[in-house]
Each structure stands twice: as C-alpha cells, then as structure tokens.
Amino acid sequence: MSTCPASGYWRRVVARNTTSPYGKGQGDSGRAPMTSISILDYAMFLTETRESPRHVAGLSLFDPPADGGEDFILRMVEDMRAVPACPPFNWKLGSRLGALPVWTETEPDMKHHVRHLALPRPGGYAELMKLVSDLHGELLDRSRPVWEFYIIEGLPGGQFAFYLKVHHAYADGATMSRWLDVSLSTDPKSDKFRPMWSLAGPAGRRRRQQSLTQVLEEFGKTAGRQLVSVAELYTMILKHSLKALRLGDSKVPIPFTAPRTLLNQRLTAPRSVATATIDLERLRRAGKAAGGTINDVVLTLCDAALTRYLSEHGELPPKPLVAEMPVDLRAEDHEDGGNVISILLVEMARGNMNVDERFNAIRDSSHTVIKEFSGLSNDAVMTYTLVVQVLAQLGDSLGLAERLPPLGNLVISNVPGPPQALFMRGARMTGIFPLSTVAPGTVMNITVFSYAGTMLFGLVAGRDAIPDLQQLTDYIPESLVEFEQSLGLSDQENAEKSSAARIKKTTKKKRNGKKSAPGATKGRNKKTGTP
C-alpha cells in the first residue's frame, strides 16, 4: 500500500486522532486499516439514490502559464496520477456485522480517479457546462474510494478546467475550501504541486486504543451531552408546537410547512449547472448601506431571482419561500474533514415585497434563526438536522414528497474562500464554482463561494424540473442592480458588470479575441477579504 507524504498537516491530524498512524490496523493484524464513520457522514450514504446523488464538487478554471509548453496538460496528468492518495481519498466503505460501517483503506486505481478529457473543437464554455452537468448527475462507484477528478482542456485561449467530485461523506464545503487553500500557492512563480488527495487528512476520527477507565469516562461524557441535547430538542419542539397553535412568537420556521412550488417536484437523475460571478465589493457595499451583511445580500438576491422566475411561470406562492441554510459548527482551529454542520430553516420574503422590504425581512429572519440556534449545543443542532433531513428523505423515498408539505424549497449555502488569487504551477485560477447536492424534496441547490475579490455562484438543479436554469441564474446579478438603484449606489460600471455576469455561448462574438469565462463580469475585481 502506498505511503502518504508526511506533511506537517498530516502529522498534526494523525497525532491528534490516534496513538499510531493506523491504530490497531495493518501493522497489528495484517488487515487493512479501518476508521470509524460518524452517523452524520453515514447518513449521506443512507439518503443517496440514483436520482439524488450525495456528492459535492468544484469547477475550477485556470489560465495557462506563460512558459508551460504544449505538453503542460499531459505532464500535469501524469504527475497527478503518480501522487499517492491519502485519507480520506484512499478510503472506501466497508461493512461490519451488527454495527455501523467503517472506512477501510485501499490502493486506488489513479487512472480511474484522475481522468483527462478534452472538449470537442472548437470548444467553449457552453460545452464545458454541458459536460459538467452530465458528470454531476452520475453516482460515484461505492466499490472504490468515492471521488473523481477531471482535467478538462479545449477551452478558448488555452484555458483548462478542473472538476473535482467527492462524496459528501468525505467532506462538506468548508472542508473542501480548506483543502483548496492548502493545495495551491499564492506565488505565481512557485512550482508547488500538492493535489488535494495527497494532503487532505482524515474525514473522520480514528478510534483510539483506550483503557477501560477511558472508555467508561468517555461514555459518561457522551451520555451527559445526550441528556442535555434531548432537553434542548424538547424545548425546540415545544416552541414549534406553540407556533403551530399560534400561541408563540418564534420566527424559526416549523419543519415541513414550506409552500409547495415547482422547486419541489419529483427529482430525476439528469442535472443542469449554471454559474454567475459578482464583484465582492459590490455585495459588501450594498450590505453596509442597507444595514446588513454580505450573506443577507446573497439571500436577498437569490430570493428575488427565484420570485421573479416563479412569477413568470405562474408558480408564485402566497407564503414566503423557505431556504435550507447550512451552517458550519466547527471551532476555528478544527481541521478534521467530514461533516460538522447544521441545516437551519430560514423564511425568505413574500413575493409582493419590493427589494428593500425583501432585504429587511430576510435579514431579520436569518439573524433570528441563527441567534435562536446559537444557544443550543452542537450535539442538539446536529441531531435536529439529522432527524428532519432523514424524515424528508423518507418521504421522498416513499413517494410522499409530492403529497406532504416540503421541509424547504431549496438549499442556499455560503462558503468563505481564499481572499487572494491562487496558482498551480504558474497557472492562475481565475475562478472556482461550487456545485453541491440537491436536498430531499427539492430540485435545486445554490452555493456561493468567495474568491479573490469575487463571489462565485454555482447553481445545480434537476434538468427536467428546471430546464432553463441559466435564465434563473441571470436574474441574480440583475437583482443586485435593482437593489443598488434602490440604495442609490448604481453606476455605469456596476451595470456593465451585471450585464456580463453569465456564461457566454460559443456562438457569441469574442471580446478582445477571447471568450469570457463562466459567469465572468466586466470591469476590474477589487481584491478584498472574505465575508
């Protein structure tokens, strides 16, 4: 079995999670090392179906290095396949009789996991998005480590793309963001080359070798936490019950009371993806002028775009939409992967509100929900998330999703990324678009990612349910222009940026001899920090 590079990051993770690199594994019994899987991570497998895969992905675009040479891509493919895979990228799901499955280590076939594709000539971004849409709708092979990496060439101006797809049981968006930051360099002259699978570190915790005293002590702590968690969940259920009886004033939406719209159709396997890019400073400036945050502005723009789209299709509900909003529960120094998240329900705005009223309603709703849940323990919040998501999946699997009120209408997630430009062997990453999974009972996910002074929107939807996803995506930057005008912030530069914030079709004319990248905006990008 290949050896992982002993990076400083890897040494820190192993030292914290186990008394030896493998615990009681290959060195002790001759068997492949095994690692426990958390209930939340395993739930990603339990809720997975052919129509609803549970993987997350990122689409990265790169400008070619000036001195890369004609064989730059081929050399990169060969070098990537030669790099051994470390946990979790050499883990596959193994079974245990009468217990939760475990991660077992294996030797990945790197030619299967690292793939080289070329778009048909003349190539273009519409072809790239069609290819990625098809790839994103395919299940990962559970008989192997559950990840795939694609190097895609054939784009205008020598650009190339990376498409990394990993199972959600390996990582959430925050984990993938950290991997990205570590794997690339801020120095355009650096020859740094560390693929994510060479340094990621465990997605779960290895089981320690413990004495009986330690086992009993840990059991006591766990039981205590669970008692607190049960009490907190009981309080939350009581608040929901009082609200349902109109005897309470909680602003936290009751699960499974969202309005039914075309966003809650039965999901089929084919996927569509679409992207948009907005200057981060515009979002920050609008949020400050309106008395809120960048995340408040993002939620408002998404709600405004969805309201417009639903209205045009005669599907605007009388009640506000409900967004499922993932929240990272890790401490700042927490480095493990896997999933340490909660999914909170946030009531959006009513369809007849103007953009200012929409912003105020969503800001108040999201801040109230976060404040109410911040008083609960992580165990309680994660248990709440697991229960409602499993119930939503159960209704979906039993064919009841179209008869019962949905848990929410879609997922909207905001993942902070690196504030500075990143490079891979001199090739500048011009953008990375997050592409996530679709929640049970819904047909769409919107994830945003901040990078080098821009906010990158990645939309994923069931193709049969939302065949015109790019049209809906175009409404997001257009909604920002409307919001800026209401705040007195509109100017010609912003209008030009918004008008160009969509994927350019290959049939359109080239600007300055080059085609624009997915979601690219005109004008300069101010390099500012993440939200």
C-alpha positions in Angstrom: 0.0 0.0 0.0 1.4 3.4 -1.0 2.8 5.8 1.6 1.3 9.3 2.1 3.6 12.3 2.2 4.4 13.1 5.8 3.3 16.7 5.5 3.1 18.9 8.6 -0.7 19.0 8.3 -0.9 15.2 8.1 1.3 14.7 11.1 -0.8 17.1 13.2 -4.0 15.3 12.3 -2.7 11.8 12.9 -1.1 12.9 16.3 -4.5 14.3 17.4 -6.7 11.4 16.3 -4.9 8.3 17.2 -2.0 6.9 19.1 -0.4 5.5 15.9 -0.9 6.2 12.2 -3.2 3.2 11.9 -4.4 2.4 15.4 -5.0 -1.4 15.5 -4.7 -1.8 11.8 -2.5 -3.4 9.2 0.6 -3.3 11.3 -1.1 -5.3 14.1 -3.3 -7.8 12.3 -2.4 -7.8 8.7 -5.8 -6.4 7.8 -6.4 -3.1 6.0 -6.6 -0.2 8.4 -10.2 0.8 9.4 -11.6 4.1 10.5 -14.9 4.7 12.2 -17.6 6.7 10.3 -19.8 9.2 12.0 -23.6 8.9 11.9 -24.0 12.2 10.0 -21.4 11.1 7.4 -23.1 7.7 7.0 -26.4 9.4 6.6 -25.0 10.8 3.3 -25.0 7.2 2.0 -28.3 6.3 3.5 -30.1 9.2 1.8 -28.4 8.7 -1.5 -30.4 7.4 -4.5 -29.8 7.2 -8.3 -31.9 10.4 -8.7 -30.3 12.2 -5.8 -26.5 11.5 -5.5 -24.8 12.8 -2.4 -21.6 14.3 -3.8 -20.2 17.8 -3.8 -17.9 19.3 -6.4 -16.0 22.3 -7.5 -15.3 23.5 -11.1 -12.1 25.5 -11.3 -10.9 27.5 -14.3 -7.2 28.2 -15.0 -5.3 30.5 -17.3 -2.3 28.6 -18.9 1.1 29.6 -17.6 3.2 31.7 -19.9 6.0 29.1 -20.1 4.0 25.9 -19.7 4.7 24.5 -23.1 2.5 22.5 -25.4 2.7 19.4 -23.2 1.8 21.2 -20.0 -1.5 19.4 -19.6 -0.2 15.9 -20.4 2.7 16.3 -17.9 0.3 17.5 -15.3 -2.0 14.5 -15.8 1.0 12.1 -15.5 2.3 13.8 -12.4 -1.2 13.8 -10.7 -1.7 10.1 -11.3 1.7 9.4 -9.7 0.8 11.1 -6.4 -0.4 8.6 -3.8 -3.9 9.1 -2.3 -4.1 9.8 1.5 -7.1 9.5 3.8 -9.9 10.1 3.1 -9.1 9.7 -0.7 -7.9 6.1 -0.2 -11.0 5.1 1.8 -13.9 3.0 0.7 -17.0 1.9 2.6 -16.7 -1.4 4.4 -19.3 -3.3 6.3 -19.4 -4.7 9.9 -21.9 -7.2 11.2 -24.3 -5.5 13.6 -22.5 -2.2 13.6 -22.1 1.0 11.6 -19.9 0.5 8.5 -16.3 1.6 8.6 -13.9 3.3 6.3 -11.3 0.7 5.0 -8.1 1.7 3.3 -7.4 0.5 -0.2 -5.0 1.2 -3.1 -6.9 3.5 -5.5 -6.5 3.0 -9.3 -5.3 6.5 -10.1 -6.2 6.2 -13.8 -9.8 5.7 -12.8 -9.8 8.6 -10.3 -7.8 11.1 -12.3 -9.2 11.5 -15.7 -8.2 13.6 -18.7 -10.9 14.9 -21.1 -10.9 17.3 -24.0 -13.8 19.3 -25.3 -14.7 18.8 -29.0 -13.2 21.5 -31.2 -13.7 24.4 -31.3 -14.7 24.0 -27.6 -16.3 26.6 -25.5 -17.9 27.3 -22.1 -21.4 26.1 -23.1 -19.8 22.7 -24.0 -17.9 22.7 -20.7 -21.1 23.3 -18.7 -22.9 20.6 -20.6 -20.1 18.2 -19.8 -20.0 19.1 -16.2 -23.8 18.8 -15.9 -23.6 15.3 -17.2 -20.8 14.4 -14.9 -22.5 15.9 -11.9 -25.6 13.7 -12.4 -23.7 10.4 -12.2 -23.3 8.4 -9.0 -19.8 7.7 -7.6 -18.8 4.0 -7.5 -19.0 2.8 -3.9 -16.8 -0.2 -4.6 -13.9 2.3 -4.9 -12.9 5.4 -3.0 -15.7 7.8 -3.6 -14.1 10.6 -5.6 -13.2 11.6 -9.2 -11.0 14.3 -10.6 -11.2 15.6 -14.2 -8.7 17.7 -16.1 -10.5 19.3 -19.0 -8.8 21.1 -21.9 -10.0 22.6 -25.1 -11.3 25.9 -23.8 -10.6 29.3 -25.5 -7.2 30.9 -25.1 -5.6 27.7 -23.8 -7.6 27.8 -20.6 -8.2 24.4 -18.8 -10.6 23.3 -16.0 -10.5 21.0 -13.0 -13.7 19.3 -11.9 -13.4 17.5 -8.5 -16.3 15.4 -7.3 -16.2 13.9 -3.8 -18.8 12.1 -1.8 -20.4 14.3 0.9 -19.4 11.7 3.5 -15.8 12.7 2.8 -16.3 16.4 3.2 -18.6 19.4 3.3 -18.0 22.8 1.6 -15.9 24.2 4.4 -13.5 21.2 4.3 -13.1 21.4 0.5 -12.4 25.1 0.8 -9.6 24.4 3.3 -8.2 21.7 1.0 -8.2 24.1 -1.9 -6.3 26.8 0.1 -3.6 24.3 1.1 -3.1 22.6 -2.2 -2.5 25.7 -4.3 0.0 28.6 -4.0 -0.3 32.4 -3.7 3.0 32.7 -5.6 2.7 32.7 -9.4 6.3 31.7 -9.7 6.0 28.7 -7.3 6.3 25.2 -8.7 4.1 24.0 -5.8 2.2 20.9 -6.7 0.1 19.2 -4.0 -3.2 17.6 -5.2 -5.9 17.5 -2.6 -5.8 13.8 -2.3 -2.1 13.9 -1.2 -2.7 16.0 1.9 -6.3 16.1 2.9 -6.2 14.3 6.2 -9.0 12.2 7.8 -12.6 12.9 7.1 -13.4 11.2 10.4 -11.7 10.3 13.6 -9.7 7.2 14.0 -10.8 5.1 17.0 -8.3 5.4 19.8 -6.9 2.4 21.7 -8.3 3.1 25.1 -8.2 1.6 28.5 -11.4 0.5 30.3 -11.3 3.6 32.5 -11.0 5.9 29.4 -13.9 4.0 27.8 -16.2 4.5 30.9 -15.2 8.2 31.2 -16.0 8.8 27.5 -19.3 7.0 27.9 -20.2 9.2 30.8 -19.4 12.4 29.0 -21.4 11.3 25.9 -24.4 10.3 28.0 -24.3 13.7 29.7 -24.2 15.5 26.4 -27.0 13.5 25.1 -29.2 14.3 28.1 -28.6 18.0 27.5 -29.2 17.5 23.8 -32.6 15.8 24.4 -33.7 18.6 26.8 -32.7 21.3 24.2 -34.6 19.4 21.4 -37.6 19.2 23.6 -37.6 22.9 24.1 -37.3 23.5 20.3 -40.2 21.1 19.7 -42.3 23.0 22.3 -41.6 26.3 20.5 -42.6 24.7 17.2 -45.8 23.4 18.8 -46.7 26.8 20.3 -46.1 28.5 17.0 -48.3 26.0 15.2 -51.1 26.7 17.6 -50.4 30.5 17.2 -49.5 30.7 20.9 -45.8 31.6 20.4 -43.9 34.3 18.6 -40.8 32.2 17.4 -39.6 33.3 14.0 -38.0 29.9 13.4 -39.9 28.1 10.6 -41.7 24.9 11.6 -40.2 22.0 9.5 -42.4 20.7 6.7 -44.5 23.9 6.4 -42.9 25.4 3.3 -45.1 26.3 0.4 -45.2 23.8 -2.5 -43.8 25.2 -5.8 -42.1 23.9 -8.9 -39.0 23.8 -6.8 -40.5 20.8 -5.0 -41.2 18.5 -8.0 -40.1 14.9 -8.0 -36.3 14.9 -8.8 -35.0 12.9 -11.7 -31.4 11.9 -12.4 -30.3 14.4 -15.1 -28.7 17.6 -13.9 -28.1 21.2 -15.1 -25.5 23.5 -13.7 -25.1 27.3 -14.2 -22.8 29.9 -12.8 -22.6 33.7 -12.2 -19.9 36.0 -10.8 -20.4 39.2 -8.9 -17.7 41.6 -7.5 -17.5 41.0 -3.8 -17.1 44.7 -3.0 -20.5 45.5 -4.6 -22.1 43.0 -2.2 -20.2 44.4 0.8 -21.1 48.0 -0.1 -24.8 47.1 -0.6 -24.9 45.2 2.7 -23.4 48.1 4.6 -25.7 50.7 3.0 -28.8 48.5 3.9 -27.6 47.7 7.4 -26.8 44.0 7.0 -24.1 41.6 5.9 -22.9 40.1 2.6 -24.8 36.9 3.4 -28.0 38.9 3.8 -27.5 40.4 0.4 -26.8 37.0 -1.2 -30.0 35.6 0.3 -32.0 38.6 -0.9 -30.6 38.3 -4.5 -31.4 34.6 -4.6 -34.9 35.2 -3.3 -35.5 38.0 -5.7 -34.4 35.9 -8.6 -36.5 32.9 -7.5 -39.5 35.1 -7.0 -39.2 36.6 -10.5 -38.7 33.1 -12.0 -41.7 31.6 -10.2 -43.9 34.6 -11.1 -43.1 34.2 -14.8 -44.1 30.5 -14.6 -47.3 31.2 -12.6 -45.9 29.4 -9.5 -45.5 32.3 -7.0 -46.8 31.0 -3.7 -48.8 33.1 -1.2 -46.3 32.3 1.6 -42.6 33.1 1.7 -40.2 30.5 0.4 -38.1 28.6 3.0 -34.4 28.1 2.4 -32.4 25.4 4.0 -29.1 27.1 5.1 -26.1 25.0 6.1 -24.1 26.4 9.0 -20.5 25.2 9.8 -20.3 24.2 13.5 -16.5 23.7 13.7 -14.3 25.7 16.0 -11.8 27.9 14.2 -8.9 25.5 14.9 -10.8 22.4 13.9 -9.0 20.7 11.0 -10.9 17.4 10.5 -13.0 16.8 7.5 -16.3 15.0 7.2 -19.5 16.9 8.1 -19.8 19.1 11.1 -22.8 21.2 10.0 -26.3 22.0 10.8 -29.0 22.9 8.3 -31.2 25.7 9.5 -34.5 26.8 8.0 -34.8 30.4 7.0 -38.0 32.1 5.9 -37.5 34.3 3.0 -39.7 37.3 1.8 -43.2 37.5 0.4 -43.5 37.7 -3.3 -45.1 41.2 -3.4 -42.4 42.9 -1.4 -40.0 45.4 -3.1 -36.3 44.8 -2.9 -35.8 46.9 0.2 -38.6 45.2 2.1 -37.3 41.8 0.9 -33.8 42.6 2.3 -35.2 43.7 5.7 -37.4 40.6 6.0 -34.7 38.2 5.1 -32.1 39.9 7.3 -34.4 39.8 10.4 -35.4 36.2 9.7 -31.9 34.8 9.2 -30.4 36.6 12.1 -33.2 35.5 14.4 -32.8 31.8 13.4 -29.1 31.9 13.9 -29.4 33.6 17.3 -32.0 31.1 18.5 -30.0 28.1 17.4 -26.7 29.5 18.7 -28.0 28.9 22.2 -28.1 25.2 21.6 -25.2 22.7 21.8 -23.7 21.3 18.7 -25.0 17.9 19.5 -28.6 19.2 19.7 -28.3 21.2 16.5 -26.7 18.3 14.5 -29.4 15.8 15.9 -32.1 18.2 14.9 -30.6 18.4 11.4 -30.2 14.7 11.1 -33.8 13.9 12.2 -35.5 16.4 9.8 -33.3 15.5 6.9 -33.9 11.8 7.3 -37.7 12.4 7.6 -37.5 14.5 4.4 -35.6 11.7 2.6 -38.0 9.0 3.9 -41.0 10.9 2.5 -39.1 11.3 -0.8 -38.2 7.6 -0.9 -41.8 6.5 -0.2 -43.2 8.7 -2.9 -44.9 11.0 -0.4 -42.9 14.2 -1.2 -45.5 15.5 -3.6 -48.4 14.9 -1.2 -46.8 16.3 2.0 -45.7 19.9 2.6 -41.9 20.2 1.9 -39.3 20.7 4.5 -37.9 23.6 2.5 -37.8 24.9 -1.1 -34.1 24.7 -1.8 -30.7 24.9 -0.2 -28.7 28.2 -0.2 -25.2 27.9 1.2 -22.4 30.5 1.5 -18.8 29.1 1.9 -16.0 31.6 2.5 -12.9 31.0 0.4 -9.4 32.5 0.0 -9.2 36.3 -0.4 -6.1 36.1 -2.7 -5.5 34.7 -6.1 -4.2 31.1 -6.2 -1.8 29.4 -8.7 -1.0 25.9 -9.7 2.5 25.6 -11.3 2.2 29.2 -12.6 -1.3 28.7 -13.9 -3.7 31.3 -12.3 -7.0 30.0 -11.0 -9.5 32.6 -12.4 -12.5 31.1 -10.6 -13.9 28.2 -8.7 -17.6 27.4 -8.8 -19.2 25.3 -6.1 -21.6 22.6 -7.2 -23.4 20.8 -4.5 -26.0 18.2 -3.8 -29.8 18.6 -4.0 -31.7 18.1 -0.7 -34.6 15.7 -0.3 -37.9 17.0 -1.6 -36.3 19.8 -3.6 -34.8 20.2 -7.1 -32.2 23.0 -6.7 -29.2 24.0 -4.7 -27.5 27.4 -4.8 -24.0 27.6 -3.3 -21.8 30.7 -3.3 -18.0 30.8 -2.8 -15.8 33.9 -2.3 -12.5 34.0 -4.0 -10.0 36.8 -4.8 -12.5 39.6 -4.5 -15.4 37.9 -6.3 -18.5 36.0 -5.2 -19.0 32.9 -7.4 -22.5 31.4 -7.6 -22.9 27.7 -8.5 -26.4 26.5 -9.2 -27.4 22.8 -9.5 -30.9 21.7 -10.5 -32.8 18.8 -11.8 -32.8 19.3 -15.6 -36.3 18.0 -16.1 -37.7 20.3 -13.4 -35.7 23.5 -14.3 -34.8 23.2 -17.9 -33.9 26.9 -18.2 -31.6 27.2 -15.2 -29.3 29.8 -16.8 -32.2 32.2 -17.2 -32.9 32.0 -13.5 -29.2 32.4 -12.8 -29.1 35.6 -14.9 -31.7 37.1 -12.6 -29.3 37.1 -9.6 -26.9 39.9 -10.8 -29.9 41.7 -12.3 -31.5 41.8 -8.9 -28.3 43.3 -7.5 -28.6 46.2 -9.9 -32.2 46.8 -8.8 -31.0 46.7 -5.1 -28.2 49.1 -5.8 -30.5 51.5 -7.5 -32.9 51.5 -4.5 -29.9 52.3 -2.3 -28.6 55.0 -4.5 -25.5 53.0 -5.3 -26.0 52.3 -9.0 -23.4 53.4 -11.5 -22.4 52.6 -15.1 -19.6 50.3 -14.0 -21.9 48.1 -11.9 -24.5 48.0 -14.7 -21.9 46.8 -17.2 -20.6 44.1 -14.7 -24.1 42.8 -14.2 -24.9 42.6 -17.9 -21.9 40.4 -18.5 -22.4 38.1 -15.4 -23.4 34.9 -17.3 -21.8 32.2 -19.3 -21.1 33.3 -22.9 -22.4 31.0 -25.6 -19.8 29.8 -28.1 -21.9 31.3 -30.8 -21.4 34.8 -29.4 -18.6 37.0 -30.6 -15.3 37.0 -28.9 -14.4 40.1 -26.9 -10.8 41.2 -27.5 -10.1 37.9 -29.2 -11.2 35.8 -26.2 -14.4 34.3 -24.9 -15.4 35.1 -21.4 -15.3 32.5 -18.7 -18.4 31.1 -16.9 -20.2 33.9 -15.1 -17.4 36.4 -15.8 -18.2 40.1 -15.2 -16.7 43.1 -17.0 -14.6 45.7 -15.1 -11.9 45.2 -12.6 -12.2 43.0 -9.5 -11.2 44.6 -6.2 -9.3 42.1 -4.1 -10.9 42.2 -0.7 -11.4 39.8 2.1 -14.0 37.1 2.5 -17.3 37.8 4.3 
